[in-house]
Amino acid sequence: MTKEMVMRSVWLMAIVMLTGAAPLRADPPEPRCLVPSRVWDSAEPITAVRAVSGVPVVRPGGGVMIRLIDAAKVRFAVPLGRPVVDGDKGGLVIMKIPVPGTYRIALQHKAWIDVMRGGKVIASTAHAHGAPCSGIAKQVDFVLPRGVYTLQLSAAADETIGLSVTEQP
């Protein structure tokens, strides 16, 4: 091995070690949007509640801007999949589904969402992120019969969150 090859190997090992020392991110960084999305501008403002009584109603076809509350004060309808962390926001809203079908729930910011009926969590059928700069951070699809459902929001960092429900083809 020549001296030049040894030096290249040392530099390569140093780069690999330094790169490996950097913290790994579970999510890519948020893109910097030059033009902010206007998708939530016409959303109806509502306030999430702490318990199932007196819950605001969400219907397919429009967006709402939900004011969340301290998740530690919410009496969630079903236990959360992870403990509430200090600073988490959350709340409950009702969703009325008029016809059976596949429905997409889109969220403006990252948060956990459970859809429940009769005390049971409905399994989602698909998950996706919104396009960069679209104003949509998360999309979750559910196959739902006609009826009334409880939406349980948790693990949100923001005090308000846009939510829309749309029927899928």
N, C-alpha and C positions, 0 to 999 in steps of 0.2 A: 504494500500500500504506500502510495506516495504521500508526502506531507500535505499536498493540496486535497487529496481524497479524505485524509483524516480530519482536516479542518472543516470540510463540507459535512462530514458525518457529525462532527461536534455541533455545528450550527443547526443542522437538521434536528438533532436530538433536543437541543435547547428550544427550538421553535415548537416542537411537539410537546415538550414538557410545559412550556408557558401556555400554550393553547389549552392543554388539558387542565391547567390550574384555574382557568376562567370558570365562573359559575355557569351552570347550564340553565337555560330558561325553558319553562314548559310551554310558553306561548311566545310567538314572535312579537317584536315590539310593534306598537300601534303605528300605522302609517301617518305621516304628517300631511294633512289634507289642506291644500291651498284654498279650496272653495268648500265651506262646510255644507254638509248635507241638509236639505230642508225637509226631509221625509217626516219629521215629527212636529213641524210647525203648526199643523192644523189639528193635532191630537187633542182630544177632550181631556181636561185635567180632572183627575179623581184622586181620592186618598185611600190607600190600603188600610185595612183594619187589623186589630189585634186578635179578634176572635171571629167565629163564623157568623154571629148574628149581626145584622145591619150592614152586610157586605155590599160594596158597589158592584154593578153588573157591567160586564164586557160582552159585546156581541161581534160576530164576524163582520168584516167589511170596513172596519174603521180602526183608527188608532186611538189610544188613550195615553195620557202622561200621568203615571201613577206616582204619588208622593208616598214614599216608603217610610217606615218607622224603625226604631231600634229593634233589631231581631230578637234580642234578649227579652223584650216585653211582649212578643207575639205568642199566642197560644196556638201553635201550629196544629192543623187538623190531624196530621200523621207525623210520627217522629222523623226528624231530618236524618239524612244519610251521613252527616258529619256534624260535630258540635258547633254551636254558634261561637264565632270568634269576636272578641271585643271590637266594636266598630261596624260589624255587619248590619246591613239594613234588610228589611223584609216586610211581609204582610200578606194579606189574603184578599182576593177578589173572586167574584162569581162570573162564570162564563155560560151563556145560554147558546146552545147549538140547535138551530131550527130544523136541519135536515141531516141525515146520516152522511158521513163522508170523511175524507182525510182533510185535516185542518193543520195549518202551519201557524205556530206562535213565534213571532219575531220579537226580539228584545233589543233595545237601543244600546244597552251596556251588558257586560258579563254579569250573570246571576244564575242561580239554580232555580229551576221551575219544576214543580210537581203538579200534575193534573189528576184530580181525584173525583170519585163519585162513589157514594155509599160507603165512605171510609176506606176505600181501596185506591191505591195509586194505579193509574193507567200507564202501561208501558208505551214509550215512544217508539216510532217506527223509523225515524231518521233524524240526524243532527247535521248541522252545517254552520259555517260562519258566513256572515254577510260579506259582500265584496268590499275591498278597501274603500274607505271614504263614502260608503253607502248610507251610513247612519244606523246600520244593523250589525250588531256584534254577534248575535246568536239566533239560530232558527231551529225549531224542533217540531217535527210532524207527529200527529196522533191520528189514529183511526177512531172516530167517535160516533156512537149512535146519537140520535136526537135526545136532548136532555139538558139538565143543569149540572154544572161541574164547579168544583172549587179549584182555583189556581193558587198555589202556595209559592210565593217568591221568597228566596233566601240567598244568603251569601253575596248580596249586592254591596258594592262599595259606595255607590252614589245614593243620594237622598231621593232622587227622582229617576224614573226609568220609563222610556217609551215602550209600549207593548201593542202589537197588532195581531189580529186573528184573521186569517184568510183561508177560505175553502180552496183546496187544490183540485186540479182536474183529475 
